[in-house]
Amino acid sequence: MPMTTVHRRIDLPELRLGIVEVARGIVRSSSADFQSRAALVVQRIVASGYELPEHARVAVRKLLKHGGFSPTGRNRPAQELLVRDLQERGGFHLINNVVDVNNLVSLETLVPISVFDVDKSGEEIEVRLGEPGESYVFNASGHVLDVKRLLVCARAGGEPIGSPIKDSAATKVFEGASRYLGVMYAPAALLDGAGLRDAVHLFASLLASETGGVVVQEATA
């Protein structure tokens, strides 16, 4: 079975990447067991006053400031936006099993994660900094994210398709997708080697279980 290659094109020792790929899955609604797990996570976050631990928030933001990007306001890291969404909705926003797993693991590990439909993204991905003039549409309304100086995932030799802020609409996972690639952007200050491996295994296990797919790779870089 082919495996997507993720090339690291950035010299940033503070960044640890977690890579998960699952194939032959089915995009559908999340299971009742998953929804129960999500409800427990929501309870914990509600009990915290909808606040991420300060050390985790600072570690991720510091990572994203490496190239000069400002991860504030509408450009806050994805896991911060997920917490804000919980607060506004009063519960976990169920979308589909792949996106739900991505969001739950992000909330459990406190790190931002991208997830791609491999048939749209291609089987070679580069992790690098966004260049001046690079951007992508991230939702159905046509809103654009300027990724200059931002840590991004990009097609090999090509345009960016995801980041710790938001992912491109062009490679998002919808019904009919069967291959999924997840990339975790983990600060070394937050997850050590063993912690990241555990997080990657959790992500892969939940993604395979929810979609009925097969784990193609679990890796760290």
Secondary structure, 3 states (H helix, E strand, C coil): CCCCEEEECCCCCCEEEEEEEEECCCCCCCCHHHHHHHHHHHHHHHHCCCCCCHHHHHHHHHHHCCCCCCCCHHHCCHHHHHHHHHHHHCCCCCCCHHHHHHHHHHHHHCCCEEEEEHHHHCCEEEEEECCCCCEEECCCCCCEEECCCCEEEEECCCCEEECCCCCCHHHCCCCCCCEEEEEEEEECCCCCHHHHHHHHHHHHHHHHHHHCCEEEEEEEC
